[in-house]
Each structure stands twice: as structure tokens, then as C-alpha cells.
């Protein structure tokens, strides 16, 4: 029976979630499988991948062929490297300590790279949030300035109306005063003539 290591789709429409399984090559994609080896969730950033390394290596050593996507996932998690190192152990090129040392060094390097990527993503999120907050503050300040400008002309217009009303009230008084002074001036001139 030819065995394939492949992805089995789960999840809902638009949000796929995969199991990495060892299955008979003739079985349906989402059908019967021999063993579940791990999970793959591409919806997160970075993608969540959990693989049982020892069981995956056992299937590879027994002749299971991974699909292209499954091979990329297994390579990303170090399963293909461990299988390669164990092949060198079988041939006598490496010892068990060397295999463990090389594999652990590779795992540490990979974890550091993933941690750096996660840190970079966190920094990008923080920068985007700060930029959005700054833009929002600018918009709020602009709105506040516009609101203050809209409220300010109304009192000025009311004050102008009051000034006009008082000027109108004072104008007749001034004209009356001017007429009274003219009358006084006219009255003063005839008395001077006498």
C-alpha cells in the first residue's frame, strides 16, 4: 500500500485548517487516514505548525512520500533534516551525539529566526497603531478647531447687531442735540445783534 504524507482540510469556508496525516494514496483527501502527524493553520501570522517529529521521521523511513506542500512543512519544522541525519547515522558517517547536536543547533537557529519575525510583526503592529492614533488626534484637533470657529462668529454677529442698535438709538439723540445747538446758536446771534 503506497503511503502519502499529506494535508487533510478542516475548518470552515474561507478559514482552512489542516491536519498533516499519513494516509493511503488511494484514500480521499479528507477521508480515512493511518495516523495524524500534526496540524497546520495558515490563518495566523506566522502560520501555526505543530508536527510530531519522531512519528513523521518513522513514516519517511518506512517509505511514505510527502506531497509538495507537506514536504515544505516538514522541511520547515526540521523533519526532513532529521531524516537526512539519521540516514547518515545508518551509514556510519555520524554518531548519535553528532546527529542530536546538529539537529538541536538547527532547531535553536530556526526558533531564533521565528522569534525575530514575530518581534518584527509586533513592532509593525505597534507602529501602525501609533500612526493611526496620531492621525486620529490630528482629525480630532481639526474638528475641535472647526467647531470653535463655527461657534465664535455667532457671538461676534450678536455683538455687531447690538452695536448697530445702540448706534441707531444714539443717532437720533445726536441729531436732536445738533438741532438744539443750532437753535441755541440761532437764538444767540439775534440777541447779539441788538
C-alpha positions as CSV (number, residue, x, y, z in Angstrom):
1,X,0.0,0.0,0.0
2,X,1.6,3.3,-1.0
3,X,1.5,5.8,1.8
4,X,1.5,9.6,1.4
5,X,2.1,12.3,4.0
6,X,-0.4,15.0,3.0
7,X,-2.8,17.7,4.3
8,X,-6.3,17.0,5.2
9,X,-8.6,20.0,5.1
10,X,-10.7,21.0,8.1
11,X,-12.2,24.3,9.3
12,X,-14.8,26.5,7.6
13,X,-15.2,28.2,4.3
14,X,-12.5,30.8,3.9
15,X,-10.7,29.7,7.1
16,X,-9.0,26.5,6.3
17,X,-7.2,24.4,9.0
18,X,-5.2,21.4,8.0
19,X,-4.2,18.1,9.7
20,X,-0.9,16.6,8.5
21,X,-1.7,12.9,8.1
22,X,-0.1,9.7,6.8
23,X,-2.8,8.2,4.5
24,X,-3.2,5.6,1.8
25,X,-2.5,7.3,-1.5
26,X,-5.9,5.9,-2.8
27,X,-7.9,7.4,0.0
28,X,-10.0,10.6,-0.4
29,X,-8.4,13.9,0.6
30,X,-10.5,14.3,3.7
31,X,-11.2,10.5,4.1
32,X,-9.6,7.7,6.1
33,X,-6.0,8.1,7.3
34,X,-3.5,5.9,9.0
35,X,-2.0,8.4,11.5
36,X,-2.4,12.1,12.4
37,X,1.1,13.6,12.5
38,X,0.3,17.3,13.2
39,X,-1.6,20.4,12.4
40,X,-1.1,23.4,10.1
41,X,-3.0,26.6,10.5
42,X,-2.3,29.2,7.7
43,X,-4.7,31.8,9.2
44,X,-2.2,33.0,11.8
45,X,0.9,35.1,11.2
46,X,3.3,33.3,11.2
47,X,1.5,30.1,10.4
48,X,0.9,27.7,13.3
49,X,2.6,24.4,12.6
50,X,2.8,21.5,15.2
51,X,4.4,18.3,14.0
52,X,5.3,15.1,15.8
53,X,8.8,14.8,14.5
54,X,9.6,11.3,15.6
55,X,6.4,9.8,14.1
56,X,6.9,11.7,10.9
57,X,10.5,10.5,10.6
58,X,9.3,6.9,11.2
59,X,6.9,7.2,8.3
60,X,9.5,8.7,6.0
61,X,11.9,5.9,6.8
62,X,9.2,3.4,6.0
63,X,8.8,4.8,2.5
64,X,6.0,7.4,2.9
65,X,6.2,10.1,0.2
66,X,5.2,13.6,1.2
67,X,3.2,15.8,-1.2
68,X,4.9,19.1,-2.2
69,X,3.2,21.2,0.4
70,X,3.7,18.6,3.1
71,X,7.4,18.4,2.2
72,X,7.7,22.1,2.6
73,X,6.0,22.0,6.0
74,X,8.1,19.0,7.2
75,X,11.3,20.8,5.9
76,X,10.3,24.0,7.8
77,X,9.9,22.0,11.1
78,X,13.2,20.0,10.6
79,X,11.7,16.6,9.9
80,X,13.4,16.2,6.6
81,X,16.8,17.3,8.2
82,X,16.4,14.8,10.9
83,X,15.6,12.0,8.4
84,X,18.7,13.0,6.5
85,X,20.9,13.0,9.6
86,X,19.5,9.6,10.6
87,X,20.4,8.3,7.1
88,X,24.0,9.4,7.8
89,X,23.8,7.6,11.2
90,X,22.7,4.3,9.5
91,X,25.6,4.6,7.0
92,X,28.1,5.2,9.8
93,X,29.0,8.8,8.8
94,X,27.7,10.3,12.0
95,X,27.3,9.3,15.6
96,X,24.1,9.7,17.6
97,X,25.6,12.6,19.6
98,X,26.5,14.4,16.4
99,X,23.0,13.9,15.0
100,X,21.4,15.3,18.2
101,X,23.9,18.2,18.3
102,X,23.3,19.2,14.7
103,X,19.6,18.9,14.9
104,X,19.4,20.9,18.2
105,X,21.6,23.6,16.8
106,X,19.4,23.8,13.7
107,X,16.3,24.0,15.9
108,X,17.8,26.8,18.0
109,X,18.6,28.8,14.9
110,X,15.1,28.3,13.5
111,X,13.4,29.3,16.7
112,X,15.5,32.5,16.8
113,X,14.5,33.3,13.2
114,X,10.8,32.8,14.0
115,X,11.1,34.8,17.2
116,X,12.7,37.7,15.2
117,X,9.9,37.5,12.7
118,X,7.3,37.6,15.5
119,X,9.1,40.5,17.1
120,X,9.2,42.4,13.8
121,X,5.4,41.8,13.3
122,X,4.7,43.1,16.8
123,X,6.8,46.2,16.1
124,X,4.9,46.8,12.8
125,X,1.6,46.4,14.7
126,X,2.7,48.9,17.3
127,X,4.0,51.4,14.7
128,X,0.7,51.1,12.7
129,X,-1.3,51.6,15.9
130,X,0.8,54.7,16.8
131,X,0.4,56.2,13.3
132,X,-3.4,55.6,13.5
133,X,-3.6,57.2,16.9
134,X,-1.6,60.2,15.6
135,X,-3.9,60.6,12.6
136,X,-6.9,60.3,14.8
137,X,-5.6,63.0,17.1
138,X,-5.0,65.3,14.2
139,X,-8.5,64.8,12.9
140,X,-10.0,65.4,16.4
141,X,-7.9,68.6,16.7
142,X,-9.1,69.8,13.3
143,X,-12.7,69.1,14.2
144,X,-12.3,70.9,17.5
145,X,-10.9,73.9,15.7
146,X,-13.7,73.9,13.1
147,X,-16.3,73.7,15.9
148,X,-14.7,76.6,17.8
149,X,-14.6,78.6,14.6
150,X,-18.2,77.8,13.9
151,X,-19.2,78.9,17.5
152,X,-17.1,82.1,17.5
153,X,-18.8,84.0,14.7
154,X,-22.3,83.8,16.3
155,X,-21.3,85.9,19.4
156,X,-19.5,88.4,17.1
157,X,-22.6,88.7,14.9
158,X,-24.7,89.3,18.0
159,X,-22.3,91.9,19.3
160,X,-22.4,93.7,15.9
161,X,-26.2,93.8,16.0
162,X,-26.1,95.3,19.5
163,X,-23.6,97.9,18.3
164,X,-25.8,98.8,15.4
165,X,-28.9,99.1,17.6
166,X,-27.1,101.3,20.1
167,X,-25.7,103.4,17.2
168,X,-29.2,103.7,15.8
169,X,-30.5,104.7,19.3
170,X,-27.7,107.2,19.7
171,X,-28.1,108.7,16.2
172,X,-31.4,110.4,16.8
173,X,-30.2,111.8,20.1
174,X,-27.1,113.2,18.3
175,X,-29.3,114.7,15.6
176,X,-31.6,116.2,18.3
177,X,-28.6,117.6,20.1
178,X,-27.3,119.1,16.9
179,X,-30.7,120.7,16.2
180,X,-30.8,122.1,19.8
181,X,-27.3,123.5,19.4
182,X,-28.3,125.1,16.1
183,X,-31.3,126.6,17.7
184,X,-29.2,128.0,20.5
185,X,-26.8,129.3,18.0
186,X,-29.6,131.0,16.1
187,X,-31.0,132.4,19.3
188,X,-27.6,133.7,20.3
189,X,-27.0,135.5,17.1
190,X,-30.2,137.7,17.2
191,X,-29.5,138.8,20.7
192,X,-26.0,139.8,19.8
193,X,-27.4,142.0,17.0
194,X,-29.5,144.0,19.5
